[in-house]
Amino acid sequence: MDPIDDAALMAQAEAARGFAHAPYSRFRVGAALLADGGAVIPGCNVENASYGATICAERTAVVAAVAAGHRRFTAIAIAGPAGIALGPCGMCRQVLSEFAPDGSLRVLTRDAAGAIHATTIAQLLPAAFSATDLASSTRD
């Protein structure tokens, strides 16, 4: 049983959203990643004038978590602007699946009305590219 409920994790994602650096799009996103053991690691989007250097909130949270020594996660909450249903982008889905090879990571999002919805990374990214794909490849 996780030490934090879905609403509390979403509230932490909303708080992280307040730190977003989004001077170009003004589209601020926050994430709260729940590590195995109960630690909550926040993340926010960080834009860059060189748009390709921008990093999403979900990946910011994963990078901060890994830098802090966490490798196993049970849930992530994602909070975008009010009134907008928002899910993780494809790149974030791939990164999240790296740390949930069994697909069980719970992904919490809000719909346009603000209601929290839960799914899993496996549902969001079926047949994700993984380490087993690398192991089965032939190398030159």
Secondary structure, DSSP 4 states (H G I P E B T S, - for coil): --SS-HHHHHHHHHHHHTT-B-TTT----EEEEEETTS-EEEEE-B--SSGGG-B-HHHHHHHHHHHTT---EEEEEEE-STT------HHHHHHHHHT-TTS--EEEEE-TT--EEEEEHHHHSTT---HHHHHTS---
